[in-house]
Amino acid sequence: MHPILKFWILLMSILLLIVWYMYHSTISTICCNDHCFTLELAQTPAERQRWLMFREFLPDNAGMLFIFDQEDFHSFRMKNTLIPLDMLRLSSGLQIVDIQQAEPCNADPCPSYLPSSPAQYVLELSQGIAKNYHITTWTQCRLSSA
């Protein structure tokens, strides 16, 4: 292979890795009431579908943030989710508009968890964490990057 072609292939590979890293790591934490949680992001339809399925543990200081293009009544199911969760719905301004406790489900179909208000983000934490940290409806949260 020609050296110039090798160089361009290497350069393009590095650029793709940089773009992938920037896309997947722009948000690393969310803080609500001075309690911060390390985040995994679910931004694509495939990531949202898989989310916390088959996970056996979620640390108390961690969560998964689902990011949608706009506020809406996004429903969730707990199919194949093994751990109970707090589902916190956040507005586009990162204010909590709804909190639900969701239970694991192996049935088919699993019940849907519908919010009482539209939201652009859904933060899933281990069940009971919101109550332990006094995170309630109307709590204002903030996102931070690495």
C-alpha positions in Angstrom: 0.0 0.0 0.0 1.3 3.4 -0.9 2.6 5.5 2.1 0.4 8.5 1.4 -2.7 6.2 1.3 -1.7 4.7 4.7 -1.3 8.1 6.1 -4.8 9.2 5.0 -6.4 6.1 6.3 -4.7 6.5 9.7 -5.7 10.2 9.8 -9.3 9.5 8.9 -9.5 6.7 11.5 -8.1 9.1 14.2 -10.6 11.8 13.2 -13.5 9.3 13.4 -12.4 8.2 16.8 -12.3 11.8 18.0 -15.7 12.6 16.6 -17.2 9.4 18.2 -15.6 10.3 21.6 -16.9 13.9 21.5 -20.4 12.7 20.6 -20.5 10.1 23.3 -18.8 12.0 26.1 -20.0 15.5 26.0 -22.1 15.1 29.2 -20.7 13.2 32.1 -22.7 14.2 35.1 -26.0 15.5 36.2 -26.5 17.3 39.6 -29.8 17.7 41.4 -29.9 19.2 44.9 -26.1 19.2 45.1 -26.0 15.4 44.5 -24.2 14.5 41.3 -24.6 11.3 39.3 -22.2 9.8 36.7 -24.1 9.3 33.5 -24.4 6.8 30.7 -26.1 8.4 27.7 -28.9 6.9 25.6 -29.1 9.2 22.6 -30.0 6.9 19.7 -33.1 4.8 19.2 -30.9 1.6 19.6 -29.3 2.9 22.8 -32.8 3.9 24.2 -34.2 0.4 23.4 -31.4 -1.5 25.1 -30.9 0.9 28.1 -30.5 -0.9 31.4 -31.8 -4.3 30.2 -30.2 -7.3 31.8 -28.1 -5.2 34.2 -27.9 -6.6 37.7 -26.6 -3.5 39.5 -26.6 0.3 39.2 -24.4 2.2 41.6 -26.1 4.8 43.8 -24.0 7.6 42.2 -24.8 6.6 38.6 -27.6 6.8 36.2 -28.7 6.6 32.6 -29.9 9.7 30.8 -32.2 9.3 27.9 -32.0 12.3 25.5 -34.9 13.0 23.1 -35.1 15.7 20.4 -38.0 17.4 22.0 -40.4 17.4 25.0 -43.1 14.8 24.7 -44.9 12.1 26.7 -42.2 9.4 26.2 -43.3 6.1 27.6 -41.0 3.4 29.0 -41.3 -0.3 29.7 -39.2 -2.3 32.0 -38.9 -5.5 29.9 -35.9 -7.5 30.9 -34.8 -4.9 33.4 -33.6 -6.6 36.5 -33.4 -3.7 38.9 -36.1 -1.4 40.3 -35.6 2.2 39.1 -36.6 5.8 39.8 -37.6 7.4 36.5 -37.2 11.1 36.6 -38.6 13.1 33.7 -37.0 16.4 33.1 -38.1 19.4 31.0 -36.0 20.9 28.3 -34.9 23.4 31.0 -33.8 20.4 33.2 -36.5 20.8 35.8 -38.0 17.5 37.1 -41.6 17.4 36.0 -42.5 13.8 37.0 -41.0 11.0 39.1 -42.1 7.3 39.0 -40.9 4.2 40.6 -40.6 1.4 38.1 -40.4 -2.3 38.9 -38.6 -5.1 37.0 -40.6 -7.0 34.4 -40.2 -10.3 32.7 -43.8 -10.6 31.5 -44.9 -9.9 28.0 -46.2 -7.3 27.6 -44.8 -5.2 30.4 -46.8 -2.2 31.6 -45.9 1.2 30.2 -44.8 4.0 32.4 -46.4 7.2 31.1 -45.4 10.6 32.5 -47.9 13.1 33.8 -46.1 15.9 31.9 -44.0 16.1 28.7 -40.3 15.8 29.1 -37.2 15.9 26.9 -35.0 13.9 29.2 -35.5 10.8 31.4 -33.0 10.1 34.1 -33.0 6.5 35.5 -31.5 6.0 39.0 -31.6 3.0 41.4 -35.0 3.0 43.0 -35.1 5.1 46.2 -32.2 7.4 45.4 -34.5 10.3 44.5 -36.2 10.0 47.9 -32.9 9.5 49.8 -31.5 12.7 48.3 -34.8 14.7 48.6 -35.1 15.1 44.8 -38.7 15.9 44.0 -40.9 17.2 41.3 -39.8 20.8 40.4 -36.2 20.2 41.5 -33.8 22.0 39.1 -30.9 19.9 37.8 -27.8 20.8 35.8 -25.6 18.9 33.4 -21.8 19.1 33.4 -19.3 17.8 30.9 -16.0 16.0 31.6 
